[in-house]
């Protein structure tokens, strides 16, 4: 059975500052790239949002999804089960609650495997996702990260 490969990266120019995410979806020889920039956000938010957007853009849940990220924040939070503990404690004192709730709402629909890749180490898809995220963060057409900006 074929896997869906989901490559992700997030970027922020300052933390907080303008930021963006980059996503590559690959399945059976087809490839789709997605990116978006925001006027004020954080790197961790963009790393997590990249995973969420990738999952939200999948049109099927019939195949395992291999997620590749250079974010220890995202990878460890999921694979070590921290996010599920945070959920049980109603995210008390945790950052990015809005995005974690959004992730939890979609993740159960898929069979997910997380893989950490070292950032800026020549991994072609990670490098491309980084390029997409940085270009999105530097664009003049930046969206508003309402949940983040309302907390600033």
Helices and strands as residue ranges (DSSP letters): E 4-14, E 17-27, E 30-41, H 43-56, E 65-69, H 72-79, H 82-88, H 97-107, E 112-116, H 124-138, H 146-149
